[in-house]
Amino acid sequence: MNTSANAHESTDHMRFHRPHFHLASPFGNDWFARWAEGFARFFGTPFFLISQTMIVLIWIVANATGTVGFDVYPFILLNLAFSLQAAYAAPLILLAQTRQAERDKVHSEADAAHREQLATANLKQLELAAQTNAQIFDLLRQNTALTELTQQLSARIERLTVEVHQRVLGAGVHEKKTSDGV
């Protein structure tokens, strides 16, 4: 088991997403795709909204007051500009949403694979912990049996020591009685 490869794998948080990096750009990777994505992103910025509002206000004020007369009330040219903008913005935004949904699905699947791997690793760890606990329980049982055996042997040694001591003392008294002439 290569521990350096396992250590790298455990720290590579993008390993499940790496196969899907080709989906990073929602419009592809050529110049048009990058421009289209930037354009679609620009539509949602505060700068675009404020700029568009200012241009429309200036357009209306300039044409309504007669400062310029290229688009008089009811501002048909302004409506045409908005229609043209919407005609290009809507497909770009829908394309971006579709590709984002594809990326989200792929990343969700990668996250699910990662969660599955974590669950499998967790189960293996739990099994290992159960085995370790069983081994520890068995060792404790063996230790208890050895402790009981040691206690029994110690008690037997103590009884034998007392018995030997009594016999030695009894033999010593018997020899003393015979040597005294009793």
N, C-alpha and C positions, 0 to 999 in steps of 0.2 A: 504494500500500500504506500503510495507516494504521498508523503505528508506535505511537501511543498506545493504539489498540484492541488491537494485538498484545501490547503490554506489559501491559495489563490482563488480557488473556486468559491470558497466561503466569503471572500471579500469582493468578488466581482458581482456587484448588485445588478448589473445590466445583462447578465449572461442569458436570460430568457428573452430579453428584448432585442439583443444584437441581431438575430436573424431577420428582424423586421425593420432595420434601419433604412432600407431602401424606400420605405413608405414615408420618410421624414418630410419630403416636400409634397404637398397635396396636388401640385400641378406638374410634377416631373422635375427634371434637373436642367433643362435647356434654358436659354435666355428668356424665351417667351414665358415659360412656366414660372421662372423667378419673378418676372415683371408682373404677371397676372396675380401671383400670390401676394406680392407687395401691394398691388392695386386693391385687391380684395381686403387686405388687412387695413389699408388706409381709410376705407369707407367707415370703419368703426371708431376712428380716433376722434377725440374732441377737437383737434386742429381742423380736421375736415368739416365737421359739423359747424364750427364757428366760422370758418372761411366761407363755406357755402352760404350760410345765413347772411354774412356781411355782403357777399357778391349779389345775392338776391335783393337785399335791401337797397343797395346802391343802384342796381338795375331798375328796380321799381321806382325809386325816388327820382332818378335821372330821367326816366321816360315819362313819369307822371307829371313832373314839373316842366317838361319841355326842354330841359337842358340838352338832351339828345332825342332824336325822334325815330330811331330805327326800330323800336318795338313799342308802339303805343298801346294803351289800354284796349283790350283785355290780355295783353302780353302773350301773344301766340308764339313768338319766338322763344320766350322763357319756358312756356309749356313744352315746346318741341325739345328744348335742351334737357328739361327734366325727363321727358320720355326717352330721349337718347341715352341719358345717364342710366335710367332704370333698365333699359334694354340690355346694356352691357353689365351693369352691376348685379342684377338678379342671377344670370347664369354663372357669373364668377363666384358669387356667394354660395349658390347651390352646389357648384362643383367643389368648393372648399368644404362645405358641410358634408358632402358625400364622402370625400376623401378622409375628412376628420373622423367620420363614423367608421370607416374602414380601419383607420389607425387605432381608434379606440377599441374596436372589436379585437384586433390582433393583440394589442397591449393587454386587454382583459384576458384573452386566452393565455398569454405569457404569464400574467399574474396568477392565473388559475394553476398553471403548470408549476409555478414557484411555490404556491401554497400546498400543492399536492406533494412536492418534494419535501417541503418542511414537515408536512404531516407524516410522511413515510419516515423521515429522519427521527421525528419525535416518537413514533411507534418503536423504532429500533432502539432508541435510548430507553424507552420505558421497558422493553423486553430485557435489555441489558441490566437495567436497574433491578428488575424482578429476579433475574438470575443471580445478581450480586447479593440481593437480600436473602435469597434461598441459600446461597453459599454461606453467608454470615450466620443465618439461623442454624444451619447444619454444624458450623464450627462452634457456635455457642452451645448447641446440644452436646457435641463431643467434649467441649471444655467442661460442661456441667458433669458429664459422666466421669471424666478423668478426675474432677475435683471430688466427686462422691467416692470414687475408688481410692483416691489418695487419703481421704478422711477415714475410710474403712481400714486401709492399711496402717495408717497412723494409730488408730484405736487398737488394732491387733498388736502392733509393735509395742504400744504402751502396756497392754495386758501381758505380753510375753516378757517385757522388761520387768514388770512388777513380779511376775511369776519366777523369773530367773533370780531376781533380787531376793525374793523370799526363800528360794531354795539355797541360794548361796549363804544367806544369813542362817537358815536352818541347818545347813551342813557345817557352818562355822561353829554354831552352838553345840552341835552333836560332837564335833571333834574336840571342842573345849571340854565337854563333859567327860569324854573318854580319856583325855590327857590328864584330867584332874583325878582320875581314878574312880569315877563314879560308876 
